[in-house]
């Protein structure tokens, strides 16, 4: 029955309307956890993609390039070559319907609402690495290794890399013109786009990038792109200098070959030298100019009709300008994504610092607690709790009584200098924080063990003073000559003072 084109059109419109209602119904439910919120966003994104694909098919049907829709409408109206016969078309259609039901007597109407309702409970497959933790943190370890092993990078820790990777304008311009930096920036941009699409599937990334490109074109024309500012008004001479590769960064021909054949060809053309040959021949020809002036080079190295960089250099400059412009555009897009993911970047920094202060057992325990917390949150009922005074929640998930709140001082603020002046609200939270990673990390930095002796102590000076007293009480800093002063006999045996004195009195030494 759905073989006709008009029936296909009607079914497509019905699917679009059902998907729209399904999206509205899904968005009306407030997800209890971040995981459910992520799944909801991906469900809505998949439904939107299905609506777009169905709408594109409908557009093709309505365009009717093969006149199939027009012919079917005319056939329903009884328009034939001999004239108009409405009744004949009606009875032919009725006969076709009866014939269909005669062949399929068990056919029934299928309720598609049940199938669409099942989509609300679907959990889309979203791939995240273990380090990303369902989109809460970034996983930049591969890019970090690429950065520290490059000429434009520096030997820094991963936590420091999270602070500098979003500021490419601090890298010198000469180092940005290399193929190694271009590949690094392309990989970084590709990862951030992929991560953003997984964590924010409802964002229109094409529209965001179109605005970035429009602003970038204006700034590039004015020479105001950060890190790519023009030094001269025309700036042609400056870019020509960057077309010629700076050989000070290369000590051998093999290192120069890593630049690539196209870059070598552009540099040779800018100097007026021959651009043919293999990559090694091009690199050897260009490497000659490191210690030999162009005027002293043999004529066989120059291209025909050229004796210096002035003639052929003008043709290579526009190509290099476009190459640098593409790198600058990738940087602009990367910075925009970093702005959109600023909260995630900060959480990643905190997570890295937190892991550095924890042992393996503590990290495993924290991971189990997070999983338990997620399961507990997902099992709770989705309901609004009336809490105008913003009282703390009790064991039953409801606000505690106001008199209990005032009795235990839950509204009181406790600050801990050892934790970096971090504030803890309520007595219970204050007592629990002595076993948390933040306080433990602070005590380790002070070189003090986090034992019960230091409970209730939040001042750094008091903690250090108590530690000195404990050491003195334990006798760690007291000189004990009878046990620590050493004596040696004639045979070379070493004893402490007490043992040596006892043996000497007995006449054994």
N, C-alpha and C positions, 0 to 999 in steps of 0.2 A: 504493500500500500504506500510505502514511502519512496517508491521508485520515481514518482513524478517530481519535476523540478520545483513546483510550487509547494509540494509537501516537504521537500528538503528545506526550502526557505522558511516555512512555518516552524519546523522543528528547530532550526538554528536560532530563530528569534525566541522561541520558548526556552532553549538552553541558556541563552544570554540573560534572559529575565530571571531564571532560577538561580544562576550563578550570582547575579547582582543581589538578590534577596539573601542568598547564602553568605555573601561577604558582609552585608549589614548585620545579619544575625550573629556572625562570628565576632565582629568588632564590638558588639554590644556586651559581650562577656569579658570581664576584666580578668586577665590571667593572674593566678596567684604567685607564680614564680617567674624568674627570668627565663628559665628553660621553656615554660609554656608560652611566654610572650614571644620568644623566638620562633617557636613552632607556629604560632598564630600568624605571625608576619609572613612566614613562608607559605602557609596555606592560602592566605589572601593573595600573595604574589603569584602563586600557581593558578589561582582562579582568574586573576586579571590577565595572565598570559593566554589562558584558554579563551577568554572573552575576545581578546585581540585577534587570535587566530580565527575564531568563528566569524568575527566581523569582517575580516579580510576576505573570507570565502563569500560572505553575503555581498560584499562590494563587487566581487567578480561576477556574481549572479545578476546583480542589478545593472552592471555595465552591459551585459548581454551581447558580448562580442560575436557570438555565433547565432544570434536571433532565436535561440532555443526557448527562452522565456516568452518571447513575443508569440512564437508559433503555438506554444501550449495555451496561452491565454486566448488566442483566436480559436483554438480547437474547443475550448470550454464554452466559448460563445457561439459555437455552431457555425463559424465562418469557414466555408470550404470554397473550392474552386468553382463549384456550380452555384454558390449563393449562401444565404444564411438560413440554417435550419436548427433552431434552438432545441426543439423537442427531440430531434434525432440525437443530438449531442448529449442531452440529458438522459435518455434511455440507454444509450451506449455506456455512459458512465455508471448508471445504476446496474446494468448487466455485469459490468466489470467488478463492482463491489460484491454482488451476490455470488459471483463465481469464486471470488477470493475466499469468502466465508464458507462456501461449500467445500473447498479444498482444505480449509483450516478450521474445522468445527470447534476445536479446543482452544482457539485463540482467545486471549483475554487481555484486558487493558492492564498494562504494567504501570504501577505507581512509581514514578521516577523520584518522588520526594524522599522515599526511603534510601535510595542510592545516594542522593545528594546530602541527606542528613548524616550519612556515614562519613562523609568528607570532613565534618566538623570534629570528629574524633581521631582523624588521621594524624600521625606524627611523621612529617616529612623527613627524608634522609638528608641531613646536613653534615658534611664532613669537616671535622675540626681535629687538629693534632692534640696530643695530651697537654702540651704546653699552653695551647690556646684556651683550654678549659671552657668549651662551648661559647667562645667569642668574648670571654672576659679579659683575656690578655693577648698581646701580640707575640708571635714567634718569629723573631728576626735573627736567629742564630746563624743561618746560612749566609744572610746578607752581612752579618757582623764579621764572619770569617772572611768574606770577600773584601770587606772594607779594610781590615787590619793587615791583609796580605797584598794590598795595592800600594802604588806610589802616592796616591792622593790621600790615603788614610793614615792613621796613627796607631801605635801599639797601646791600646787602652782597654779597660775592662768593659764587659757587656753592659753594666749599669751606666757607665759613662757614655757608651755608644747611644743609648736610648735618649740621652740629652742632646747629642750633636747630629744625629742622622737627619733631623728635620730642618737643619740650618746649612744647606749646601752653599750658601753665599759666602761662607767663611773659607771655602776651598779656593786656592788661586786659580785664575782664569786659564793659565797655561796647562794646568793639570786636568782641567775639564775638557780640553780639546782632544784627549786621548780616547782611543777605542775602549780601553779598559773602564774608564769612567762612564762612558755611554752605556756599556753593557750593564754596569752596576746600577745606574739610575733607571734603566729599563726594567731590570729585575725587581728593584724596589717598588717602582710604580705598579708593576704587574701584581705583586703580592698585596699591596695596599688596596688595589681595586678589587681583587678577589676576596680579601677579608671584608671589605666594606659591603660587597654584594651579599656575603653570607650573613653578616650581622645586621645590616639595614636593607633588607630586600625591597622595601616599599619606597626607598629613595630613588629619584630619577637622576641617575648619574650622568646621563647624556646632557640633560639640561644644565646640570652643575658645571660640567666641563665646557659647554658652549659659552657660558658666562665667563669662565676663566680664560678661554681663548680670546674672547672679545676684549677683555681688559688687558690681556697680554699683548695683543697686537698694538693697542694704543701706547702702552708703556714701552714696547720694543721700538716703535717708530720714534718715540721721544727720547729713547736711550735712558729710560728710568727703571729698567728691570733690575731688581736688587741682585747684586753680584755680577751684573753684566752692563754696568753703566759705561757710556761712551767717554773716552778720554779726550777726543777732539770732536769738533762739530761735524766734520765729514766722516771721520772714523775709518775711512778706507785704508789709510796707511797702517793704522793699528791692527786691523784684521789681516792685512797682508803679512804683518810680522808673525801672526799666529798661524798663517798658512804654512810658513817656513817652520819646520819642526826645530825646537830648541834642542840641539845636540848635546848640551851640557848635561842632560839627564840620562844620556846613554854612553856607556863606556866600551861596548863591543858592537860588532855588526849584528850578532845574534839578538841582542836586546833591541836593536833598531828594527829588526825584521818583525817584531811583535806588533809594531804599529799597524801593519797591514798594507797590502799592495795599493789600495786606493789612496791612502794617506801619503804613502811614499811618492806616488805618481803626482799628486797635487803639489807636494813640496818640491819635487824636481822641476815641475813645470813653472812654479813660481820663481825658481832660480835660473830658468832658461836652459836647464840640462835635459838630456835625453830621458824619456819616460818609459822606454821599452825594456824588455828583458824580464827575467824571473824576479821573484821577491828578493832573493839574495843579491842579484846583480844591481837592483835598484838601491838596496840598502848600502852596498859597497860604494856605489857611485855617490850617494848622498853623504856617506860617512867621510869621503875625501874632503868635503868642505869644512870639516870640523877644525882642522889645523892648517888647511891650505886655502889661501884667498882665491876668489873666483878668477882674479886676473892672472894667477899663476897656474891655473889648471890647463891641462892639454885641451886643444880645440876639439879632439875627438869625443869629449864628454858632453859637448854642447849640441843642442838641436840646431837644425839648419835654419839660417836666417836669424839666429839669436846668439848674443854674446854676453848676456847678463840677465839678471832677474827682472829688469824693467819691462821688457817686451812681453814675456809670457806670464808675468805675475798677475796682470789684470784679468786674465781669463780664469784663474783659479780662485780669486777672491770671492766672487759671488757664490761659488759652490761651497766654500768653507763657511761663508756667512749663513747659508741655509743649514749646514750641519750644526753650527753652534746654536742657531735659533731653535732647532728641534730639541737639543739638550736643554736649553733654557725653558722651553715650553713644558718638557717633562718635569723639570724642577717646580714650575708653577703649579702643575696639577698635583704633584706630590705634596707640596705645602698646603694646598687646599684640603687634601684628604687628611693630612695631619691635624689641621684645624677641626675637621669634623670628628676625628677620632682622638681628640685631645684628652678626653676623660679616660678612654681605654689606655692611652699611653701612660698617663699618670698612675693608673692601677697596675700597669705592667711594671713600672719603676718600683712601686711599693712592694709588689710581689717578689721581685728580684732581691731587693734589700732584705725582705722578710726571710726568704729562703737562705740567704747567706748567714743569718743569725740562728738558724734552726739546725738541729741534728737530723739524721735520717729518720730516727724513730719519731721525733716530733713532727716531721713533715708527713709521715704516714698517718699519725694520729689525727693531725689536722685535716687531712684528706678524707678520712673516715667520718670525722665530725661534719664536714661539709656535705658529704653524701647523705648522712642521716638527717641533716637539717633540711636538705632539698626534699627528701622523701616525706618528712613531717609537714613541710609547707604545702606540698602537693595534696596531702590527705585532708588538710583543713577545709572546712566549708567556706565558700566564697560569700561572705556576708559583711555588711557594714556595721561596725561596732560604734555605738554612741559614746564618745569620750571627749567632751568639750574641755575638760581640765587637763587633758593629755597626761593622764596618770599611767604609771607603769603597769604592764600586763602581769597577771598572776599565773599560777600553774594551770588554770583552766582556760586560759586565753582571754579572760575578761579583765577589765580594769580593777585594780585593788581598791579597797575602801579608802576614802580620803583621810580618816583618822589614822589608819595604818601608815599611810604615806607620810603624814606629819610626825608620827611617833618615831619612825625609824630614820627620819631625815633623808628620805629618798630624793628630796629636791635640793639637797646640799651638794655643792661642787667641791671635789677633792682634786688638787693638782699635785703631780709627781714630777719633781725636777729631774730625777733619774730617767724618766721616760720622755724627757724633752719638754717638760711643762705641759704634758698632755692632761686633759680634764676628764675626770670620771664622776658621773652623776649618781649619787646614792652610795650608801655605805656598803651594800652588797657588791656593787660593781668595783668599788675601791678595794675591797678585800680580795676579790678574785683576780685583780690585775697583777698581784705579786707573782702569780704562776704563769702569766701570759708572756708571749715572746718579746713584747716591747720592753717590759721591765727586765727580763732575763738578758736581753741584748745590752741594755744600759749598764747592768752590773758587770757583764763581761768586759765592756769597754773600760770600766774603772778598775778591772783586775780584782774584783771582789766576788767570792762565791755567793750564789743566791740561796742562802740557808734561812732557817726559821729565825735565826738571831737578828735578821735585818727586816723582819716584818714590821709594818707600821712606820718604817723610815723612808721618807721621800726626799730628803735633802742630801745632796752629794757630800757636803762637808761632814755632816753627821755620820753618814755611812763610812767615809774614810776614817774618821776618828774612832768609830767603834771597831773597825777592822784592825787598827793599830793596837787597840787595847786587847783584842782577842789574841793577836799574835804574841803580845807580851805575856799574857796570861798562860799561853801554851808554851812559852819559853823558846819561841823560834828565833827571836832576836837577841837572846841573852847569851853571853859568852860563858861557857862552862869549861874551864881549863882541865878539870879532872877527867873529862870525857873527850875533849877535842884537842888538847895539847898532846903532841906526839913525841915519843922518845925512841931511840934506836940503840940496840946493844952491839957488841963487838962482831957478832955474826951477821948483822944487817937486818935483824928482825925488828919490826916497828910495833910499838905498843902505845896505848894512851897513858897518861900520867898516873892514873890510879893503878892500872895493871902493872906498870913498870915498877912503881914504888913497892907494891906487894911482893913481887918476885925478888926485888933487891933485898928486902927485909928478911926473906926466907933464905937468902944466900944462893938462890938459883941463877943469879946473873952476876 
